[in-house]
Amino acid sequence: MFKERIETSAAPTIAITECLGDLVIRGTEESWVDIRLRGRGNDVTLERDGDRLEIAARADCYLTCPHGATLSIGTVRGGFKLKDVTGAAEIATVNGDVVLRGTGPIALQEAFGDLSARQVAGGLDARTVAGDARVQGVAESLAIGRAGGNLRADGIAGGLEVEAVGSDAALGPPFSPGAAYRLTVGSNLRVYVPADASLRLAFQVGGRVRSDLPDHVFQESAGETTAVIGAGEASLEATVGGHVRLQAVEGSRGEDFEADLDGLGLTIEARIAEAMADMESRLAQSMRHLDDENLRRRIERVAEQARQQAGHTADRARLQAERAAQRAQMRAEQAERRWRRASGQRPRPERPAVSDEERLRVLRMVEEGKVSPEQAADLLAALEGK
């Protein structure tokens, strides 16, 4: 494994021209850049010009840099994760999923997997997302050219502009006074509306518009359905291929659980990476005393296999928990639709068989080292009755 630490200022410029594996970047309060590569020295190219660092990595790359770093990312062949870096970041192409947590303004050209973004201190502009997009907490505006799958967005303070969503979309508060929220949705749109909303609505729909909100009147004219909620200080305009559902909402609707899930997943990943780095350090010290080159290579191969297995088990545990939460939500929504078709009444939402708190408890057991990530995945499956 290649490792190098480079002293910098508190706000360096870092350009990663390409990464042939996964790329993970995390921020630190320290004024240095720490580079770790699942490869050897000839798998990375480093060039430095003053406070600008240019990197090309031909293997999985883990980078720690100052919070205020400015990032320019070229092509990432695997997945990309960015956490706690508040400088601006420009990202060209990511072949896998993109995960953003606690970042500055983001410009993303294309992601061929899913996009998951939370707490962006600035604007987020994503031209193309091939999979699903889940965005929560953008201080300025959110712009998406095309999301091939589903879109879920809330906490978008500065307005929203989405040219095309391939499947369903869900949009939640706040709807900031003076901000405009515009989107085109291929299938259905669900809008979560708080009691204190001040919102002007305009929909062009292929299906019907339904609402749980009291004291409002829809008007239809020239193929457009309109309504005003409160003083109508924000605007929501949508072209929807299917149905629109307006749903009154109080509280977070599960975002706290999702935030905890994301945080635990990243923590598990970080703990495993730290443990593997410590193991590699101790192995490197031990191998200095070995004269047998074949034995040395065998130890290196075993260490690499352990690294890969640790990463896979952490991913499986996190994905299992996410899928379990999604299945519970889908079951409740399907039950509600069946009830509406049968009786025309709105049912009480069904409680999932396994609570979110129980799933978080399992993940915390992993974080505390009481069970392995693989055992956690088995336990979550058992709780779901699978």
N, C-alpha and C positions, 0 to 999 in steps of 0.2 A: 504494500500500500504506500502511495506517495503522499508525503506531508510537507507543507512549507508554510511558514508564517512570515508576513511582510509588513513592516511598520508603515503606517500611512497617517494622513490627517484624519480629522473627524468626519470629513465629507469627500472621500475620494471618488473618482470616476472609474467604474469597472465595466469593461466591455468583454463579454464572453461571445466570441465569434461563432463557436459551435460546441455542442456537447453531444457525444455519440451515445450517451446513456441517459440516466435520470439526472436532473439538476436540482439541488436543494440549497437555498440561500437563506440564512438567518442573520438577524441583526444583533449587534452587541454594543455595549457602551464603550468598549475599548477602541483604541485607534490603531487597529491592525487588521489585516486580511489573512484569514487562516484557510488554507486550501488542503482538502483531503481528496484523494482519488483512489478508486478501486482499480489500481493499476500500478505501473512503475513510472519512473521518471521520464521515460521516452513516450509516455502516453499523454503528456501535457506539454504545452508550449506557453511560456510566460514572457511577456515583454512589458517593460516599465518605462514610462516617460514622465518624470516628475510625479505628480499625484494621479496619473492615469495608468491603469493596469489593464493589459489585454491578455485574455486567456483563451486557449483552445484545448478542449479536453476530449480524449478518445476513450473515455470510460465514464462510469457513474461519478459525479462530482458533488462534493459537499463543501459549501463555502460559507464562512462566517465573516461578516464585514461590519463596519460602523453603521449605526442606525441611519446616519445622514448620507450614505453613499448614493450616488446616481448610477443607475444600471442601464446597460444596453445589451440585450440578449439577441443573438442571431438565431441559429437553428438548434433546437433541442430534439433529439431523436426519441427520447423517452418522455417521462412526465416532468413537470416543473412545479416546485413549491417555493413560495416566497413568504417570509414571516418577519415582521418587526423591522422592516427597512422602509423609512419614511421619505427617502428621496424619490425623485421621479424615476419610473422604470418604463423602458420601451422594449417590447418583446415582439420578435418577428414571427417565428413559426415554432409551435410545439406539437409534436406528433402524438403525445399522450394527453393526460388530464392536466389542468392548470388549477392550482390551489393557492389562494392569496389570503393572507391574514395580517391585519395591522400594517397596511402599506401606505405609501404616498400615492400620488396620481399614477394611473396605469394606462398605457396604450398598447393594446394587443392586436396584432394583425390576424393571426389564425391559430386556432387550437383544434386539433382533429379528435380530441376527446371531450370530456366535460369541463365546464368552468365552475369553480366554487370560490366565491369571493366574500370576505367579511371584514368590515371596518376599514374602509378605504378612505384615507384622509385627503380627499381631492376628488377628481373625476375619474371615471372608468370608461374607456372607449375600447370595445372589442368588435372588430370588424366581422369575423366569422368564427362561430363555435359549432363544430359538427355535432356535438352531443347535447346534453342538458346544460342549462345555465341556472345557477342558484346564487343570487346576489343579495346580501343583507348589509345595510349600513354603509352608504356612500355619501360623503359629506357634500359633494357637488352633484353633477349630473351623471346619469348612466346612459350610454349610447351603445347599442348592439346592432350590427348590420343584419346578421342572420344567426339564429339559433336553430339547429336542425332538429332538436328534440323538444323538451319542455322548458319553460321559463318560470322561475319563481323569484320575485323581487319584492323587497320591502325595506323600509328605512332609507329610501332614496330621497335625500333632502332637496336636491337641485333640479328635479324633473327627470323625465325619461323619454328616450326616443329609440324605438325598436322597429326596424324595417320589416322583419319577418320572423315569426316563431313557427316552426314546423308542426308542432303538436299543441298541447294545452299550455295555458299561462295562468299564473296566480299573482295578483298584485296586492300588496298590503300597505298600510300607513307608514310614515305620515304623508299626507298630501299637502305640501307646503303652500301657503298663500302666495299667489303670483307665479307658481311653477306650472309647467305643462307636462302632461304624461300622455304620450302618443305611442300606439303600437298596433301591429297587424298580426293577427293570430289565426293559424290554420284551422284549429279545432275549437275548443271551448275556453272561455275566460271566466275566472272567478276573481271577484274584487272584495277584499275585506275592508269594511268601512267602519271606523270608530264612531262613537256617539257624538263627538264634537267636530265631525268632518265639515268642511266648508268647500264644496266640490260641485263643479258643473260637468255634467255627463253628456256625451254624444256618441252613440253606437250605430254602426252599420253592421247588421248581423244576418247570417244565413238561417239561424234558428230563432229562438225566443229569448226574451230578457225576463228573468225572474228576480224577485227581490224579497228579502226578509225585513227590509227597513220600514219603519213606520212613517206615516205622515209625509209621503212624497207622491208626486204624480208624474207618470211618464206621458210624453207627447210624441206622436209619430207624424212625420211629414217628409215627403219625398224620399222615402226609404231610410230615414234616419230617426232613431229613437233618442229622445233627450229627456233630461231631468235636472233639477237643481236641488242640492242638499245644502242646508244652511245658507250662508251668504254667497256660495259659489265662487270663493276666492281662488281656488285652484281649478285646473281643467283636466279632464280625462277624455281622450278621444281614441276610439278603437274600431278597427274593422275586423270582424270576427266571423270565421267560416261556420262555426257551430252556435252554441248557446252562450249567453252571459248570465252569470249568477252574482247578485250583490248580497253579501252576507254581513250582518252586524257582528262586531267582534269586540271583545274586551280581553285585555291581557296579551300575552306573547304568542299564543297558539303553538307552543312547543319550541319556539326559537331558543329558549334557555337550554332545553335538553340538547338541541342540535349544537349549540355553542360548546356545551360541556363535552359532547361527544367528539367534536373536532379537536378541542383542547387535549382531551385524554389521548386521542389518536396520535397527535403530534408529540405528546409527552412520552408515550410508549415508544414511538419511533426514536426520539432523542435518547431515551435511556438505553435502548438496544445499541444505538450507534456509539454511545459513550462506553458501554461495556465491551463492545467489539474493539474499539480503539485501545482500551486498556489491555485487553487480551493480546492484541497485536504488538503493543509496546513490550509486554513481558516476553512474548515469543521472540521478538527481535533481540532482546538482551540475552535470552537463552541461546539463541542460534549463533551468537558471536563465538561461543565456546565449542561449537560443533565443527568437526573436521570432515564429517561424512556429507558430501554434497548431495547424494541421493536422499539421505534422511532429511536434509534441509528442505529439499524440494517437496518431499512428501508432507512435511509439516506445513509448508506454505499452501499446498493444495487443500489440506484439511481445514486450515484457517479460512480460506476463500469459500469453501463449501459451508462452513458455519456462518459466515457473513450472509451468504445468499439465503440460507434457511431461516435465519433470524429475521431478515427483511420480509420474507414470504409469510411467516407466521404472524408478524405484526399486521401486515396488510390484511390477512384473512380475518383476524380478530376484529379489526375496525370495520371491514366490509360487512361481516356477519351482523354486527350491531346496527349498522346503517340499514341493511336490508330488512332486519327484523322490525325496525321502527317504521319503515315504509310499508311493510306488509300490514301492520296494525292499522295504519292510517287508511290504506286502501280498503280493508275489511269494513271499517266504520263508514266510509263513503259509499261503498257498494250496498250496505244494509240500508242506508238512508235513501238511496235511489230506488231500491226495491220497494220500500215502504211507500214512497211517494207515488210510484206507479200503481200500487195496489189500492191505496186509500185516499190519495190526494192530500194527505196530512203530512206535516213535518214531524218526523220521529225524534225521540231522544237519541243522541249519539251513543253508540255502543262503546262500552269500555273495553280496551284490548285485554286479552287474557293475561298478558304480561305487562307490567307497568314500565314506563320509562325509567323510573327510579331503580327498578330491579336491574335493568340493563346497565345503567351507570354504575351500580354497585359491583357488577361483574368486572367492568372495565377498571374500576378503582382497585380491585383485587390484583389485576395485572400490574397496575402502576406501582402498587406496594410490594410486588414480588411474591404475593401469596400463591398465584397460579401463573402458568406460562400463557402466552398469547394463544397457543394451540388449544390448551385446556379451556381457555375462556370461550373460544369459538364453539367447542363441543358443548359447553354449559349453556351458552345462548341458544344453540339449536335445541337442546333438551327442554329448555324453558318454553320454547315455542311449540313443543310437542312434535318435533320432526325426527 
